[in-house]
Amino acid sequence: MANATVSNLGQANTSGDTQALFLKVFAGEVLTAYEEACVTSDKHTVRSISSGKSAQFPITGKTTAGYHTPGSEILGSAVPTNEVVITIDDLLISSAFIANIDEAMNHYDVRSIYSTEIGRALAYTYDKHILNLLLKAARGSSPVTGEAGGGKVTAATALSDTSGEALIASLFNAAAILDGKNVPEEDRYAYLSPTAYNLLAQNTKVMNTLWNGVGSYSNANVLKVAGINIVKTNHAPYGTTVSGAPAAGSQGAGTDVTKYGVVATNSVAVVAHKSAVGTVKLMDLAMESEYDIRRQGTLMVAKYAMGHGVLRPAASVEIATA
């Protein structure tokens, strides 16, 4: 009796690696989940490097202007300049192991679920690092002589005022602070918790088209306030204290990332231009999947090597209750 011809679902054109297509599907699912869950990746300064452990971000201050006296020599004026060096963190990974016996007994597909969660885990970590640094930027001083540091708006009733008016006023105050520092009006973002975001969504003034409001009251969709793009996120540390170090027993627990630690017990929101913080990428998001015959299962790993740092404190404003 002849042997059956096996159709390997993970093999391309019946030849080569029997799991080649599985890896591509896995990679696509992780990338999709990562991009959908990450809210800060396109809202700050990002630079990629092909090698090395750090990257330099030049920070240029402002120069002056003056009237010229006919016949006098023009010598130029000193422009304050500095640089910020952002170092690559250790490799950040998220993984899952699926045992053959478990997958065989299960009545639904778990690979797509695991790949989605892996992508989200990396996106959440990315967002948390950026949002923590935006708060630290708002409290920092500029690396350039003569340039202002971060800003703060104190509004004791920003969250307790259920009309949303106190929060709206705070956003206008934050915009005024950025205006006073000549921070560009485009690419400004306010990162709000769902609680704060929904206060704005219930304020009809924000949505009223007669006031040039934009958004959708029925869909709780707020687009802009005071010219600032509104972003809802659960990844900000508002109301908590973050040490910066990974939790005990987590992957990469030995990595020192205390630079992301921040005390945010009174924080409500942060408003920032995309120049406030920066990211340097050494290894962008990548995926690996391999069957382990010794353990009779498949290990799925997603990873990236990046680092984040504060660039221009003047471009960030914290909104806090105290």
VENNOR-V235915 format. One record per backbone hydrogen bond with DSSP energy under -1.0 kcal/mol. NH is the residue of the N-H (numbers start at 1). CO is the residue of the C=O. Records with the same first field share a line. If there is no record, write none. Layout:
NH = CO + CO
//
This chain:
11 = 8
15 = 12
20 = 17
21 = 10
23 = 19
24 = 20
25 = 21
26 = 22
27 = 23
28 = 24
29 = 25
30 = 26
31 = 27
32 = 28
33 = 29
34 = 30
35 = 31
36 = 32
37 = 33
38 = 34
43 = 40
45 = 274 + 277
47 = 279
49 = 281
55 = 86
57 = 84
59 = 82
61 = 80
72 = 69
82 = 59
84 = 57
86 = 55
88 = 53
89 = 306
92 = 304
94 = 302
96 = 300
98 = 298
100 = 296
103 = 99
104 = 100
105 = 101
106 = 102
114 = 110
115 = 111
116 = 112
117 = 113
118 = 114
119 = 115
120 = 116
121 = 117
122 = 118
123 = 119
124 = 120
125 = 121
126 = 122
127 = 123
128 = 124
129 = 125
130 = 126
131 = 127
132 = 128
133 = 129
134 = 130
135 = 131
136 = 132
137 = 133
138 = 134
140 = 137
147 = 144
150 = 140
151 = 316
153 = 318
155 = 320
158 = 155
161 = 157
162 = 160
164 = 161
168 = 164
169 = 165
170 = 166
171 = 167
172 = 168
173 = 169
174 = 170
175 = 171
176 = 172
177 = 173
178 = 174
179 = 175
180 = 176
182 = 179
183 = 178
189 = 272
190 = 229
191 = 270
192 = 231
197 = 193
198 = 194
199 = 195
200 = 196
201 = 197
202 = 198
203 = 200
206 = 203
208 = 204
211 = 208
212 = 209
213 = 208
216 = 221
221 = 216
223 = 214
225 = 228
228 = 225
229 = 188
230 = 223
231 = 190
233 = 192
239 = 264
240 = 237
242 = 262
250 = 247
253 = 250
255 = 252
257 = 255
260 = 257
261 = 258
262 = 242
264 = 240
268 = 319
269 = 319
271 = 317
272 = 189
273 = 315
274 = 187
276 = 273
278 = 309
279 = 45
280 = 307
281 = 47
282 = 305
283 = 305
286 = 303
288 = 301
290 = 299
292 = 297
296 = 292
297 = 292
298 = 98
299 = 290
300 = 96
301 = 288
302 = 94
303 = 286
304 = 92
305 = 283
307 = 280
309 = 278
311 = 276
312 = 276
315 = 312
316 = 313
317 = 271
318 = 151
319 = 269
320 = 153
321 = 266
//
